[in-house]
């Protein structure tokens, strides 16, 4: 754009510089015409030529000397031909028009140059607007793609939820079917009292069915504690690292006497952790769909916080932050359950990945 504007300015200056030369011969002043008429039509050199011979005089004095004397005091002789008469109005007007034409043409040329510059500026602005419009279209296309991906992910999550609901319904149906079988077995046992062998066989099968029904009911009604979320604090030099683990009871009954033991351990890349659980924390009971939060920090060993060298090692992947632990609790059937978890922090400092070991539940 700058090169275009400079080219237009150079073109305008060259056109204005060539404008005086294109007019041809210089205009003839009325004084010269009158002097030629007084000399009987003979050609005499113009008064400006004699005045131009002295370059020391200013141009204004030269113009004053070249002005003719008033033609009204000149009285031609009786025998003077008509060619010696005073200059006609046509010659005077042509001289004046030739004198005033040059400034007008220069202003027109300047106007044309400025118009060309404005046109180029407008073209540049139009190019910028087109580029911005193209960038806006690209941003809109990317936004549409992100929306499409979000819709696809939402559909996948909806399908997963529907599958989970179907599995739950199947488990309920199986439990109901097992209960019906147990009821039928009890009725058969009552009817087979007369036969000890038949009664023993029926009782044995009834006990098994009852146990299966009880197990299905226990699995359906018991509490289940799982880790649903793991998030870390922002990695900053001089600030201690803390990780928050969120537990949720996904069962239908509360979890009682909940005890949580956790540990946070930085290890070199490729080295798996060995369980070193800290003191148990008593959390009481967690109701169905209830959550519990546990914050794990580096402890007193690293009270100074994350060092600059440690931060570089974490972000480069040479140092891995491990967080693991165990949750023990009792369900409503007085059975002690346990859930073990183990996660490692990614080099981005925000997301976690489940380890291949120490992730189990009973």
C-alpha positions in Angstrom: 0.0 0.0 0.0 2.8 2.4 0.8 4.5 1.7 -2.5 1.3 2.4 -4.4 0.7 5.8 -2.6 4.4 6.8 -3.3 3.9 5.9 -7.0 0.8 8.0 -7.3 2.5 11.0 -5.6 5.5 10.6 -8.0 3.1 10.4 -11.0 1.2 13.5 -9.9 4.4 15.5 -9.4 5.7 14.5 -12.9 2.4 15.4 -14.5 2.5 18.8 -12.8 6.1 19.4 -13.8 5.3 18.7 -17.5 2.2 20.9 -17.6 3.9 24.2 -18.4 5.9 22.7 -21.3 2.8 21.4 -22.9 1.3 24.8 -23.4 3.5 25.7 -26.4 4.9 29.3 -26.9 4.5 31.8 -24.1 1.4 34.0 -24.2 1.7 37.4 -26.0 1.0 40.4 -23.8 -1.3 43.2 -25.0 1.7 45.6 -24.9 3.6 43.6 -27.5 0.6 43.5 -29.8 0.2 47.3 -29.5 3.9 47.9 -30.2 3.7 45.6 -33.3 0.7 47.5 -34.5 2.5 50.9 -34.0 5.4 49.7 -36.0 3.2 49.1 -39.0 3.0 45.4 -38.6 6.8 44.8 -38.5 8.0 42.1 -36.1 10.0 43.5 -33.2 11.5 41.6 -30.3 9.3 41.6 -27.2 10.0 43.9 -24.4 10.4 41.0 -22.0 13.4 39.7 -23.9 15.3 43.0 -23.3 14.4 43.0 -19.7 15.4 39.4 -19.3 18.9 40.3 -20.4 19.5 41.7 -17.0 19.1 38.8 -14.6 19.8 40.9 -11.5 16.4 42.6 -11.8 13.4 40.9 -10.1 10.6 39.4 -12.2 8.1 42.0 -10.9 10.1 44.9 -12.3 10.5 43.0 -15.6 6.7 42.6 -15.8 6.1 46.3 -15.0 8.5 47.3 -17.8 6.8 45.0 -20.2 3.4 46.5 -19.7 2.3 48.8 -22.6 1.4 52.4 -22.3 -2.3 53.2 -22.4 -3.6 53.0 -26.0 -6.1 55.7 -25.5 -3.4 58.6 -25.9 -2.1 57.3 -29.2 -3.5 59.1 -32.2 -2.6 57.6 -35.6 -1.5 59.8 -38.4 -3.7 60.6 -41.4 -1.9 58.4 -43.8 -1.4 55.4 -41.4 -2.8 52.2 -42.6 -5.5 50.3 -40.6 -2.9 47.7 -39.4 -1.5 50.3 -36.9 -4.8 50.5 -35.0 -5.0 49.5 -31.3 -5.1 45.8 -30.4 -8.5 44.2 -30.7 -10.4 42.8 -27.7 -9.9 39.2 -29.1 -6.1 39.3 -28.7 -6.4 40.8 -25.2 -8.8 38.0 -24.1 -6.6 35.3 -25.6 -3.6 36.6 -23.7 -5.5 36.8 -20.4 -6.8 33.3 -20.9 -3.3 31.9 -21.6 -2.1 33.6 -18.4 -4.8 32.2 -16.1 -5.0 28.8 -17.7 -1.8 27.5 -16.1 -2.9 27.8 -12.4 -6.3 26.2 -13.2 -4.7 23.3 -14.9 -2.3 22.8 -12.0 -5.1 22.7 -9.5 -7.0 20.2 -11.7 -3.9 18.0 -11.8 -3.5 18.3 -8.0 -7.2 17.3 -7.6 -6.7 14.3 -9.9 -3.7 13.2 -7.9 -5.5 13.5 -4.6 -8.4 11.6 -6.0 -6.1 8.8 -7.1 -4.5 8.7 -3.6 -8.0 8.5 -2.0 -9.0 5.8 -4.4 -5.9 3.8 -3.5 -6.6 4.3 0.2 -10.1 3.1 -0.3 -8.8 0.0 -2.2 -6.5 -0.7 0.7 -9.3 -0.4 3.2 -11.4 -2.6 1.0 -8.6 -5.2 1.0 -8.4 -5.0 4.8 -12.2 -5.5 5.1 -12.0 -8.5 2.8 -9.3 -10.0 4.9 -11.2 -9.4 8.1 -14.4 -10.9 6.5 -12.4 -14.0 5.4 -11.0 -14.4 9.0 -14.5 -14.0 10.4 -15.8 -16.7 8.0 -12.9 -19.0 9.1 -13.7 -18.4 12.7 -17.4 -19.1 12.1 -16.5 -22.3 10.3 -14.3 -23.4 13.3 -17.1 -22.5 15.7 -19.5 -24.6 13.7 -17.1 -27.5 13.8 -16.7 -27.2 17.6 -20.5 -27.0 18.0 -20.9 -30.1 15.9 -18.3 -32.0 18.0 -20.0 -30.9 21.2 -23.3 -32.2 19.8 -21.7 -35.5 18.9 -20.1 -35.9 22.3 -23.5 -35.1 24.0 -25.2 -37.7 21.8 -22.5 -40.3 22.8 -23.0 -39.4 26.5 -26.7 -39.7 26.1 -26.3 -43.2 24.5 -24.0 -44.3 27.3 -26.6 -43.1 29.9 -29.3 -45.0 28.1 -27.2 -48.1 28.1 -26.5 -47.7 31.8 -30.2 -47.4 32.4 -30.9 -50.5 30.4 -28.3 -52.4 32.4 -29.9 -51.2 35.7 -33.3 -52.3 34.4 -31.9 -55.7 33.5 -30.3 -56.1 36.9 -33.7 -55.2 38.6 -35.5 -57.6 36.4 -33.0 -60.4 37.2 -33.4 -59.6 41.0 -37.2 -59.7 40.7 -36.9 -63.0 38.7 -34.6 -64.4 41.4 -37.0 -63.3 44.1 -39.9 -65.0 42.2 -37.8 -68.1 41.9 -37.1 -68.1 45.7 -40.8 -67.7 46.4 -41.5 -70.6 44.1 -38.8 -72.6 45.8 -40.4 -71.9 49.2 -43.8 -73.0 47.9 -42.2 -76.2 46.5 -40.5 -76.9 49.8 -43.8 -76.6 51.7 -45.4 -79.0 49.2 -42.6 -81.5 49.4 -42.6 -82.0 53.2 -43.8 -85.6 52.7 -40.6 -86.6 51.0 -37.4 -86.0 52.8 -35.2 -86.5 49.8 -37.3 -84.3 47.6 -37.5 -81.8 50.4 -33.7 -81.8 50.9 -33.1 -81.3 47.2 -35.7 -78.5 47.0 -34.3 -76.9 50.1 -30.8 -76.9 48.7 -31.9 -75.3 45.5 -34.0 -72.9 47.4 -31.0 -71.9 49.6 -29.0 -71.3 46.5 -31.7 -69.2 44.9 -32.1 -67.3 48.0 -28.4 -66.6 48.2 -28.4 -65.5 44.6 -31.4 -63.2 45.2 -29.7 -61.8 48.3 -26.5 -61.2 46.4 -28.4 -59.5 43.6 -30.3 -57.4 46.1 -27.1 -56.5 47.9 -25.4 -55.4 44.7 -28.5 -53.4 43.8 -29.1 -51.7 47.1 -25.6 -51.4 48.6 -23.4 -48.2 48.5 -20.7 -47.8 45.9 -17.9 -45.2 46.4 -15.9 -44.2 43.4 -13.5 -41.3 42.4 -15.4 -39.0 40.0 -13.0 -36.1 39.7 -9.4 -35.2 40.3 -8.0 -31.7 40.0 -4.7 -30.1 40.8 -3.8 -26.5 41.9 -2.0 -24.2 39.6 1.7 -25.1 39.2 3.7 -22.0 40.4 7.2 -21.6 41.6 7.2 -21.2 45.4 3.6 -22.4 45.8 2.9 -25.8 47.4 1.2 -28.4 45.1 -2.2 -29.7 46.2 -4.6 -32.2 44.6 -8.3 -32.5 45.3 -10.0 -35.9 44.9 -13.8 -36.0 44.7 -15.6 -39.2 45.8 -19.3 -40.0 45.1 -21.7 -42.6 46.4 -23.4 -44.0 43.3 -25.4 -46.6 45.2 -28.9 -46.5 46.5 -28.1 -46.6 50.2 -25.6 -44.6 52.4 -22.0 -45.6 53.0 -21.2 -45.7 56.8 -18.0 -45.4 58.7 -16.1 -44.0 55.7 -12.3 -43.9 56.1 -10.0 -42.4 53.5 -6.2 -42.8 53.3 -4.3 -40.9 50.6 -0.8 -40.1 49.5 0.9 -37.8 47.0 4.4 -38.8 45.7 6.6 -37.3 42.9 8.6 -40.0 41.1 10.9 -40.0 38.1 9.4 -41.0 34.7 9.0 -44.8 34.4 9.0 -45.6 38.1 5.8 -46.9 39.6 4.8 -45.9 43.2 4.7 -48.2 46.2 1.7 -47.7 48.5 2.7 -45.5 51.4 -0.7 -44.5 52.8 -0.9 -41.8 55.4 -3.2 -41.6 58.4 -6.8 -42.6 57.9 -9.4 -39.8 57.8 -12.8 -40.5 59.2 -15.6 -39.0 57.1 -18.7 -40.6 58.8 -21.5 -41.4 56.3 -22.0 -40.4 52.7 -25.6 -40.5 51.5 -26.7 -41.8 48.0 -25.4 -39.5 45.3 -23.5 -37.7 48.0 -19.9 -36.5 47.5 -16.8 -36.1 49.6 -13.7 -33.9 48.9 -10.2 -34.8 50.0 -7.3 -32.3 49.4 -3.8 -33.9 49.3 -0.7 -31.6 49.5 3.0 -32.2 49.4 3.3 -32.0 53.2 6.0 -30.7 55.4 8.8 -32.3 53.3 8.2 -29.8 50.5 6.9 -26.8 52.5 8.9 -24.4 50.3 6.6 -25.3 47.4 7.4 -26.2 43.8 10.9 -25.2 42.8 11.8 -23.9 39.4 13.8 -27.0 38.6 10.9 -29.2 39.7 8.4 -27.2 37.6 10.5 -27.7 34.5 10.8 -31.5 35.2 7.0 -31.8 35.6 6.2 -29.9 32.5 8.8 -31.8 30.5 7.5 -35.2 31.7 10.7 -36.2 33.5 9.0 -36.0 36.9 5.5 -37.6 37.4 3.2 -36.6 40.3 1.3 -39.7 41.6 -1.7 -39.6 43.9 -3.2 -42.8 45.3 -5.2 -44.0 48.2 -7.9 -46.3 49.6 -11.5 -45.7 50.7 -13.1 -48.2 53.2 -16.7 -48.1 54.2 -19.6 -50.3 55.4 -22.9 -50.8 53.5 -26.3 -51.3 55.0 -25.7 -55.1 55.2 -22.8 -54.5 57.6 -20.3 -55.6 55.0 -16.9 -53.8 54.8 -16.1 -52.6 51.3 -13.0 -50.9 49.9 -12.1 -48.8 46.8 -8.5 -48.3 45.7 -7.5 -45.5 43.3 -4.3 -44.4 41.6 -3.8 -41.4 39.2 -0.8 -39.6 37.7 -0.7 -35.9 36.7 -0.1 -35.1 33.0 2.7 -32.6 32.1 0.1 -29.9 31.4 -0.5 -29.7 35.2 -4.3 -29.9 34.9 -5.4 -33.4 33.8 -4.9 -36.9 35.2 -4.7 -40.4 33.9 -5.6 -43.6 35.7 -2.7 -45.9 36.4 -2.7 -49.5 35.4 -2.3 -50.6 39.0 -4.0 -49.9 42.3 -7.4 -49.2 40.7 -9.9 -51.7 42.1 -13.1 -51.9 44.1 -15.0 -54.5 46.1 
